[in-house]
Amino acid sequence: MQDHLLEVSNVTKIMGKRKILNQVSFNVKKGSICGFIGANGAGKTTTIRIITGLMKPTAGTVRIDQHDVHKDRKNALQKLGAIVETPIFFSYMSGRKNLLNLARLHAHLDSHQQKEKVDEVLRIVDLTDRADDKVKTYSLGMKQRLGIAQALLGDPEIIILDEPANGLDPIGMRELRELILGLSREHKITFLISSHLLDELQKMCDHLVVIHKGSIAWSGELKDVMDSQYQNMEDFLIAVTR
């Protein structure tokens, strides 16, 4: 049985004369919550854009459940949900209306099924009570949860989040964390979460991947970090990227 839902193998990206990524390789196990850590400019967002098919690698492969993202795009990406950077919605429309418009992109759902699916994902992200309010009245945390609702429309097996907690207040961070943990536990969704907020990742993740200057500096289980000689995540990150 294949244990890895996401496989990134020897991915290199060259832009102009600059090598952004250098033979990046790591795996994400089914059912895990994997933190993707690195300083600004380390290559996190470029890696995520390649994984999600928004950018082609110069070399290397990305597979989601054995399907090559760049050679078998349809089958690979139907298992993927993602929020890359800030989710974008029409602010003058309600959260429900935004999701209904997006649900129409899923051709296998008829109009009745689209409405049912939107109701379901709104309930999952706890936005039912505000579903008919305009998005411009939403807090940043609510917009992030609406973004996750969008990602859930396609029943993904893996969701990729790029800096999802940026700008959130402590309450918004806690709500986002509890949502991710609930989706992992109750819906068996795998997550890859890019963030620089080490404390938040420590509270959510069971695996970590550290990228430094375009190369993987460390990959493994969070418990191995916690059982190591390092006093905290910050000391660990400094040590492996030194």
Phi and psi restraints in degrees (value plus and minus 20) as a CYANA .aco file:
   2 GLN   PHI     -91.8   -51.8
   2 GLN   PSI     102.6   142.6
   3 ASP   PHI    -112.1   -72.1
   3 ASP   PSI     -42.1    -2.1
   4 HIS   PHI    -117.9   -77.9
   4 HIS   PSI     101.4   141.4
   5 LEU   PHI    -102.8   -62.8
   5 LEU   PSI     -56.4   -16.4
   6 LEU   PHI    -140.0  -100.0
   6 LEU   PSI     109.3   149.3
   7 GLU   PHI    -148.2  -108.2
   7 GLU   PSI      96.5   136.5
   8 VAL   PHI    -127.7   -87.7
   8 VAL   PSI      99.6   139.6
   9 SER   PHI    -146.1  -106.1
   9 SER   PSI      92.3   132.3
  10 ASN   PHI      32.6    72.6
  10 ASN   PSI      23.9    63.9
  11 VAL   PHI    -100.2   -60.2
  11 VAL   PSI     103.3   143.3
  12 THR   PHI    -141.3  -101.3
  12 THR   PSI     120.3   160.3
  13 LYS   PHI    -153.6  -113.6
  13 LYS   PSI     101.1   141.1
  14 ILE   PHI    -134.7   -94.7
  14 ILE   PSI     107.8   147.8
  15 MET   PHI    -143.8  -103.8
  15 MET   PSI      93.3   133.3
  16 GLY   PHI      45.8    85.8
  16 GLY   PSI    -143.3  -103.3
  17 LYS   PHI    -121.6   -81.6
  17 LYS   PSI     -15.3    24.7
  18 ARG   PHI    -124.0   -84.0
  18 ARG   PSI     111.3   151.3
  19 LYS   PHI    -111.6   -71.6
  19 LYS   PSI      86.0   126.0
  20 ILE   PHI     -97.3   -57.3
  20 ILE   PSI     -62.7   -22.7
  21 LEU   PHI    -146.3  -106.3
  21 LEU   PSI     120.4   160.4
  22 ASN   PHI    -147.8  -107.8
  22 ASN   PSI      77.1   117.1
  23 GLN   PHI      30.7    70.7
  23 GLN   PSI      34.4    74.4
  24 VAL   PHI     -95.6   -55.6
  24 VAL   PSI     104.9   144.9
  25 SER   PHI    -157.6  -117.6
  25 SER   PSI     110.6   150.6
  26 PHE   PHI    -186.3  -146.3
  26 PHE   PSI     141.7   181.7
  27 ASN   PHI    -144.0  -104.0
  27 ASN   PSI     132.2   172.2
  28 VAL   PHI    -142.5  -102.5
  28 VAL   PSI     101.4   141.4
  29 LYS   PHI     -93.8   -53.8
  29 LYS   PSI     128.8   168.8
  30 LYS   PHI     -78.0   -38.0
  30 LYS   PSI     113.8   153.8
  31 GLY   PHI      63.8   103.8
  31 GLY   PSI     -23.3    16.7
  32 SER   PHI    -109.6   -69.6
  32 SER   PSI     143.7   183.7
  33 ILE   PHI    -135.2   -95.2
  33 ILE   PSI      90.6   130.6
  34 CYS   PHI    -127.8   -87.8
  34 CYS   PSI     103.2   143.2
  35 GLY   PHI    -106.7   -66.7
  35 GLY   PSI     116.6   156.6
  36 PHE   PHI    -135.9   -95.9
  36 PHE   PSI      85.9   125.9
  37 ILE   PHI    -131.8   -91.8
  37 ILE   PSI     124.4   164.4
  38 GLY   PHI     155.7   195.7
  38 GLY   PSI     135.4   175.4
  39 ALA   PHI     -87.6   -47.6
  39 ALA   PSI     144.5   184.5
  40 ASN   PHI     -76.8   -36.8
  40 ASN   PSI     110.7   150.7
  41 GLY   PHI      67.0   107.0
  41 GLY   PSI     -16.7    23.3
  42 ALA   PHI     -94.8   -54.8
  42 ALA   PSI     -42.4    -2.4
  43 GLY   PHI      99.9   139.9
  43 GLY   PSI     -10.9    29.1
  44 LYS   PHI     -81.5   -41.5
  44 LYS   PSI     -74.2   -34.2
  45 THR   PHI     -86.6   -46.6
  45 THR   PSI     -57.8   -17.8
  46 THR   PHI     -80.8   -40.8
  46 THR   PSI     -64.1   -24.1
  47 THR   PHI     -80.1   -40.1
  47 THR   PSI     -65.1   -25.1
  48 ILE   PHI     -84.7   -44.7
  48 ILE   PSI     -59.4   -19.4
  49 ARG   PHI     -85.0   -45.0
  49 ARG   PSI     -53.8   -13.8
  50 ILE   PHI     -91.6   -51.6
  50 ILE   PSI     -62.5   -22.5
  51 ILE   PHI     -80.9   -40.9
  51 ILE   PSI     -60.0   -20.0
  52 THR   PHI    -105.6   -65.6
  52 THR   PSI     -16.7    23.3
  53 GLY   PHI      60.5   100.5
  53 GLY   PSI     -11.7    28.3
  54 LEU   PHI    -100.3   -60.3
  54 LEU   PSI     -34.8     5.2
  55 MET   PHI    -166.0  -126.0
  55 MET   PSI     123.1   163.1
  56 LYS   PHI    -113.1   -73.1
  56 LYS   PSI     120.0   160.0
  57 PRO   PHI     -96.1   -56.1
  57 PRO   PSI     133.7   173.7
  58 THR   PHI     -90.1   -50.1
  58 THR   PSI     -55.8   -15.8
  59 ALA   PHI    -173.5  -133.5
  59 ALA   PSI     141.5   181.5
  60 GLY   PHI      78.0   118.0
  60 GLY   PSI     154.1   194.1
  61 THR   PHI    -153.9  -113.9
  61 THR   PSI     134.0   174.0
  62 VAL   PHI    -149.0  -109.0
  62 VAL   PSI     107.4   147.4
  63 ARG   PHI    -144.9  -104.9
  63 ARG   PSI     115.1   155.1
  64 ILE   PHI    -135.5   -95.5
  64 ILE   PSI      95.1   135.1
  65 ASP   PHI      30.7    70.7
  65 ASP   PSI      26.6    66.6
  66 GLN   PHI      58.7    98.7
  66 GLN   PSI     -25.0    15.0
  67 HIS   PHI    -116.9   -76.9
  67 HIS   PSI     107.0   147.0
  68 ASP   PHI     -91.2   -51.2
  68 ASP   PSI     103.2   143.2
  69 VAL   PHI     -80.5   -40.5
  69 VAL   PSI     -52.7   -12.7
  70 HIS   PHI    -121.7   -81.7
  70 HIS   PSI     -31.1     8.9
  71 LYS   PHI    -130.4   -90.4
  71 LYS   PSI     -44.1    -4.1
  72 ASP   PHI    -153.3  -113.3
  72 ASP   PSI      35.4    75.4
  73 ARG   PHI     -75.1   -35.1
  73 ARG   PSI     -65.4   -25.4
  74 LYS   PHI     -81.2   -41.2
  74 LYS   PSI     -70.6   -30.6
  75 ASN   PHI     -88.9   -48.9
  75 ASN   PSI     -54.8   -14.8
  76 ALA   PHI     -89.3   -49.3
  76 ALA   PSI     -68.8   -28.8
  77 LEU   PHI     -99.3   -59.3
  77 LEU   PSI     -34.1     5.9
  78 GLN   PHI     -90.1   -50.1
  78 GLN   PSI     -35.5     4.5
  79 LYS   PHI    -115.4   -75.4
  79 LYS   PSI     -17.7    22.3
  80 LEU   PHI    -136.3   -96.3
  80 LEU   PSI     116.3   156.3
  81 GLY   PHI    -141.4  -101.4
  81 GLY   PSI     127.2   167.2
  82 ALA   PHI    -173.5  -133.5
  82 ALA   PSI     126.9   166.9
  83 ILE   PHI    -143.2  -103.2
  83 ILE   PSI      85.1   125.1
  84 VAL   PHI    -123.2   -83.2
  84 VAL   PSI      94.5   134.5
  85 GLU   PHI      47.6    87.6
  85 GLU   PSI    -169.4  -129.4
  86 THR   PHI    -105.4   -65.4
  86 THR   PSI     109.7   149.7
  87 PRO   PHI     -82.5   -42.5
  87 PRO   PSI     119.2   159.2
  88 ILE   PHI    -132.1   -92.1
  88 ILE   PSI     104.8   144.8
  89 PHE   PHI    -152.6  -112.6
  89 PHE   PSI     142.5   182.5
  90 PHE   PHI     -97.0   -57.0
  90 PHE   PSI      93.0   133.0
  91 SER   PHI     -89.0   -49.0
  91 SER   PSI     -44.0    -4.0
  92 TYR   PHI    -104.1   -64.1
  92 TYR   PSI     -24.7    15.3
  93 MET   PHI    -126.0   -86.0
  93 MET   PSI     139.7   179.7
  94 SER   PHI     -94.0   -54.0
  94 SER   PSI     143.2   183.2
  95 GLY   PHI     -79.4   -39.4
  95 GLY   PSI     -62.1   -22.1
  96 ARG   PHI     -81.6   -41.6
  96 ARG   PSI     -65.8   -25.8
  97 LYS   PHI     -84.1   -44.1
  97 LYS   PSI     -60.1   -20.1
  98 ASN   PHI     -77.9   -37.9
  98 ASN   PSI     -66.6   -26.6
  99 LEU   PHI     -88.2   -48.2
  99 LEU   PSI     -56.8   -16.8
 100 LEU   PHI     -82.1   -42.1
 100 LEU   PSI     -60.9   -20.9
 101 ASN   PHI     -81.7   -41.7
 101 ASN   PSI     -62.0   -22.0
 102 LEU   PHI     -91.4   -51.4
 102 LEU   PSI     -52.1   -12.1
 103 ALA   PHI     -84.5   -44.5
 103 ALA   PSI     -45.8    -5.8
 104 ARG   PHI     -86.0   -46.0
 104 ARG   PSI     -38.0     2.0
 105 LEU   PHI     -92.3   -52.3
 105 LEU   PSI     -35.5     4.5
 106 HIS   PHI    -114.0   -74.0
 106 HIS   PSI      71.1   111.1
 107 ALA   PHI     -83.3   -43.3
 107 ALA   PSI     -41.3    -1.3
 108 HIS   PHI     -96.6   -56.6
 108 HIS   PSI     -27.8    12.2
 109 LEU   PHI    -121.5   -81.5
 109 LEU   PSI     110.1   150.1
 110 ASP   PHI    -101.3   -61.3
 110 ASP   PSI     157.2   197.2
 111 SER   PHI     -82.0   -42.0
 111 SER   PSI     -58.4   -18.4
 112 HIS   PHI     -85.6   -45.6
 112 HIS   PSI     -63.2   -23.2
 113 GLN   PHI     -85.5   -45.5
 113 GLN   PSI     -54.9   -14.9
 114 GLN   PHI     -81.9   -41.9
 114 GLN   PSI     -65.4   -25.4
 115 LYS   PHI     -83.7   -43.7
 115 LYS   PSI     -62.1   -22.1
 116 GLU   PHI     -82.8   -42.8
 116 GLU   PSI     -60.9   -20.9
 117 LYS   PHI     -86.4   -46.4
 117 LYS   PSI     -61.8   -21.8
 118 VAL   PHI     -82.3   -42.3
 118 VAL   PSI     -64.3   -24.3
 119 ASP   PHI     -79.7   -39.7
 119 ASP   PSI     -60.2   -20.2
 120 GLU   PHI     -83.7   -43.7
 120 GLU   PSI     -68.7   -28.7
 121 VAL   PHI     -91.6   -51.6
 121 VAL   PSI     -52.1   -12.1
 122 LEU   PHI     -83.0   -43.0
 122 LEU   PSI     -58.6   -18.6
 123 ARG   PHI     -87.2   -47.2
 123 ARG   PSI     -61.8   -21.8
 124 ILE   PHI     -80.8   -40.8
 124 ILE   PSI     -61.8   -21.8
 125 VAL   PHI    -111.5   -71.5
 125 VAL   PSI     -11.9    28.1
 126 ASP   PHI      40.7    80.7
 126 ASP   PSI      27.4    67.4
 127 LEU   PHI    -140.9  -100.9
 127 LEU   PSI      -7.7    32.3
 128 THR   PHI     -76.9   -36.9
 128 THR   PSI     -61.9   -21.9
 129 ASP   PHI     -88.5   -48.5
 129 ASP   PSI     -42.3    -2.3
 130 ARG   PHI    -131.9   -91.9
 130 ARG   PSI      -9.1    30.9
 131 ALA   PHI     -80.4   -40.4
 131 ALA   PSI     -52.2   -12.2
 132 ASP   PHI    -118.8   -78.8
 132 ASP   PSI     -13.0    27.0
 133 ASP   PHI    -105.3   -65.3
 133 ASP   PSI     131.1   171.1
 134 LYS   PHI     -87.3   -47.3
 134 LYS   PSI     123.9   163.9
 135 VAL   PHI     -82.0   -42.0
 135 VAL   PSI     -47.5    -7.5
 136 LYS   PHI     -84.8   -44.8
 136 LYS   PSI     -35.4     4.6
 137 THR   PHI    -111.9   -71.9
 137 THR   PSI     -22.6    17.4
 138 TYR   PHI    -100.3   -60.3
 138 TYR   PSI     126.3   166.3
 139 SER   PHI     -93.3   -53.3
 139 SER   PSI     148.3   188.3
 140 LEU   PHI     -81.3   -41.3
 140 LEU   PSI     -58.9   -18.9
 141 GLY   PHI     -83.2   -43.2
 141 GLY   PSI     -59.1   -19.1
 142 MET   PHI     -86.5   -46.5
 142 MET   PSI     -57.7   -17.7
 143 LYS   PHI     -85.1   -45.1
 143 LYS   PSI     -57.6   -17.6
 144 GLN   PHI     -85.7   -45.7
 144 GLN   PSI     -60.7   -20.7
 145 ARG   PHI     -87.3   -47.3
 145 ARG   PSI     -54.7   -14.7
 146 LEU   PHI     -85.4   -45.4
 146 LEU   PSI     -56.5   -16.5
 147 GLY   PHI     -82.2   -42.2
 147 GLY   PSI     -60.1   -20.1
 148 ILE   PHI     -88.1   -48.1
 148 ILE   PSI     -56.3   -16.3
 149 ALA   PHI     -79.6   -39.6
 149 ALA   PSI     -62.2   -22.2
 150 GLN   PHI     -79.3   -39.3
 150 GLN   PSI     -64.5   -24.5
 151 ALA   PHI     -83.5   -43.5
 151 ALA   PSI     -49.2    -9.2
 152 LEU   PHI     -99.3   -59.3
 152 LEU   PSI     -32.7     7.3
 153 LEU   PHI     -77.8   -37.8
 153 LEU   PSI     -53.8   -13.8
 154 GLY   PHI    -112.9   -72.9
 154 GLY   PSI      -6.5    33.5
 155 ASP   PHI      30.5    70.5
 155 ASP   PSI      36.3    76.3
 156 PRO   PHI     -91.8   -51.8
 156 PRO   PSI     134.6   174.6
 157 GLU   PHI    -110.8   -70.8
 157 GLU   PSI     -44.5    -4.5
 158 ILE   PHI    -156.3  -116.3
 158 ILE   PSI     118.8   158.8
 159 ILE   PHI    -140.9  -100.9
 159 ILE   PSI     112.5   152.5
 160 ILE   PHI    -130.7   -90.7
 160 ILE   PSI     107.2   147.2
 161 LEU   PHI    -141.6  -101.6
 161 LEU   PSI     106.8   146.8
 162 ASP   PHI    -125.2   -85.2
 162 ASP   PSI      86.5   126.5
 163 GLU   PHI      31.4    71.4
 163 GLU   PSI      35.8    75.8
 164 PRO   PHI     -89.0   -49.0
 164 PRO   PSI     -42.3    -2.3
 165 ALA   PHI    -114.3   -74.3
 165 ALA   PSI     -17.9    22.1
 166 ASN   PHI     -76.7   -36.7
 166 ASN   PSI     104.5   144.5
 167 GLY   PHI      63.1   103.1
 167 GLY   PSI     -23.9    16.1
 168 LEU   PHI     -99.0   -59.0
 168 LEU   PSI     126.0   166.0
 169 ASP   PHI    -100.2   -60.2
 169 ASP   PSI     150.6   190.6
 170 PRO   PHI     -75.5   -35.5
 170 PRO   PSI     -56.8   -16.8
 171 ILE   PHI     -87.7   -47.7
 171 ILE   PSI     -62.8   -22.8
 172 GLY   PHI     -82.3   -42.3
 172 GLY   PSI     -59.5   -19.5
 173 MET   PHI     -82.5   -42.5
 173 MET   PSI     -64.2   -24.2
 174 ARG   PHI     -84.4   -44.4
 174 ARG   PSI     -62.3   -22.3
 175 GLU   PHI     -82.7   -42.7
 175 GLU   PSI     -61.5   -21.5
 176 LEU   PHI     -85.2   -45.2
 176 LEU   PSI     -64.1   -24.1
 177 ARG   PHI     -80.6   -40.6
 177 ARG   PSI     -66.1   -26.1
 178 GLU   PHI     -84.8   -44.8
 178 GLU   PSI     -54.9   -14.9
 179 LEU   PHI     -84.7   -44.7
 179 LEU   PSI     -67.1   -27.1
 180 ILE   PHI     -82.4   -42.4
 180 ILE   PSI     -65.0   -25.0
 181 LEU   PHI     -83.0   -43.0
 181 LEU   PSI     -58.8   -18.8
 182 GLY   PHI     -86.8   -46.8
 182 GLY   PSI     -61.7   -21.7
 183 LEU   PHI     -85.2   -45.2
 183 LEU   PSI     -57.1   -17.1
 184 SER   PHI     -87.9   -47.9
 184 SER   PSI     -64.8   -24.8
 185 ARG   PHI     -94.9   -54.9
 185 ARG   PSI     -66.1   -26.1
 186 GLU   PHI    -112.6   -72.6
 186 GLU   PSI     -48.7    -8.7
 187 HIS   PHI    -133.4   -93.4
 187 HIS   PSI     -18.7    21.3
 188 LYS   PHI      38.0    78.0
 188 LYS   PSI      14.7    54.7
 189 ILE   PHI    -107.3   -67.3
 189 ILE   PSI     115.4   155.4
 190 THR   PHI    -105.9   -65.9
 190 THR   PSI     123.6   163.6
 191 PHE   PHI    -147.7  -107.7
 191 PHE   PSI     121.6   161.6
 192 LEU   PHI    -140.0  -100.0
 192 LEU   PSI      97.0   137.0
 193 ILE   PHI    -140.6  -100.6
 193 ILE   PSI      95.3   135.3
 194 SER   PHI    -107.0   -67.0
 194 SER   PSI     109.0   149.0
 195 SER   PHI    -182.8  -142.8
 195 SER   PSI     136.9   176.9
 196 HIS   PHI    -127.3   -87.3
 196 HIS   PSI     -17.1    22.9
 197 LEU   PHI    -110.2   -70.2
 197 LEU   PSI      71.6   111.6
 198 LEU   PHI     -83.6   -43.6
 198 LEU   PSI     -59.7   -19.7
 199 ASP   PHI     -82.4   -42.4
 199 ASP   PSI     -60.9   -20.9
 200 GLU   PHI     -85.8   -45.8
 200 GLU   PSI     -62.8   -22.8
 201 LEU   PHI     -83.3   -43.3
 201 LEU   PSI     -58.7   -18.7
 202 GLN   PHI     -81.8   -41.8
 202 GLN   PSI     -52.3   -12.3
 203 LYS   PHI     -98.8   -58.8
 203 LYS   PSI     -37.6     2.4
 204 MET   PHI    -131.7   -91.7
 204 MET   PSI     -58.1   -18.1
 205 CYS   PHI    -109.6   -69.6
 205 CYS   PSI     133.4   173.4
 206 ASP   PHI    -132.2   -92.2
 206 ASP   PSI     -34.4     5.6
 207 HIS   PHI    -151.5  -111.5
 207 HIS   PSI     135.3   175.3
 208 LEU   PHI    -155.8  -115.8
 208 LEU   PSI     124.6   164.6
 209 VAL   PHI    -148.5  -108.5
 209 VAL   PSI     106.7   146.7
 210 VAL   PHI    -130.4   -90.4
 210 VAL   PSI     104.9   144.9
 211 ILE   PHI    -131.9   -91.9
 211 ILE   PSI     119.0   159.0
 212 HIS   PHI    -163.2  -123.2
 212 HIS   PSI     100.3   140.3
 213 LYS   PHI      31.6    71.6
 213 LYS   PSI      22.0    62.0
 214 GLY   PHI      63.9   103.9
 214 GLY   PSI     -17.3    22.7
 215 SER   PHI    -148.4  -108.4
 215 SER   PSI     133.5   173.5
 216 ILE   PHI     -96.6   -56.6
 216 ILE   PSI     101.8   141.8
 217 ALA   PHI    -113.1   -73.1
 217 ALA   PSI     -47.3    -7.3
 218 TRP   PHI    -185.0  -145.0
 218 TRP   PSI     126.3   166.3
 219 SER   PHI    -169.2  -129.2
 219 SER   PSI     111.5   151.5
 220 GLY   PHI     151.6   191.6
 220 GLY   PSI    -186.3  -146.3
 221 GLU   PHI    -107.5   -67.5
 221 GLU   PSI     124.1   164.1
 222 LEU   PHI     -79.6   -39.6
 222 LEU   PSI     -56.1   -16.1
 223 LYS   PHI     -82.2   -42.2
 223 LYS   PSI     -48.3    -8.3
 224 ASP   PHI     -88.2   -48.2
 224 ASP   PSI     -52.2   -12.2
 225 VAL   PHI     -90.6   -50.6
 225 VAL   PSI     -65.5   -25.5
 226 MET   PHI     -86.5   -46.5
 226 MET   PSI     -48.6    -8.6
 227 ASP   PHI    -107.6   -67.6
 227 ASP   PSI     -22.2    17.8
 228 SER   PHI    -104.3   -64.3
 228 SER   PSI    -195.4  -155.4
 229 GLN   PHI     -98.6   -58.6
 229 GLN   PSI     -26.2    13.8
 230 TYR   PHI     -97.4   -57.4
 230 TYR   PSI     120.1   160.1
 231 GLN   PHI     -93.8   -53.8
 231 GLN   PSI     -50.6   -10.6
 232 ASN   PHI    -177.9  -137.9
 232 ASN   PSI     156.2   196.2
 233 MET   PHI     -83.9   -43.9
 233 MET   PSI     -55.2   -15.2
 234 GLU   PHI     -84.2   -44.2
 234 GLU   PSI     -64.6   -24.6
 235 ASP   PHI     -81.5   -41.5
 235 ASP   PSI     -61.3   -21.3
 236 PHE   PHI     -81.7   -41.7
 236 PHE   PSI     -66.9   -26.9
 237 LEU   PHI     -82.8   -42.8
 237 LEU   PSI     -62.3   -22.3
 238 ILE   PHI     -81.5   -41.5
 238 ILE   PSI     -61.8   -21.8
 239 ALA   PHI     -85.7   -45.7
 239 ALA   PSI     -64.6   -24.6
 240 VAL   PHI     -98.3   -58.3
 240 VAL   PSI     -35.7     4.3
 241 THR   PHI    -127.1   -87.1
 241 THR   PSI     -13.3    26.7
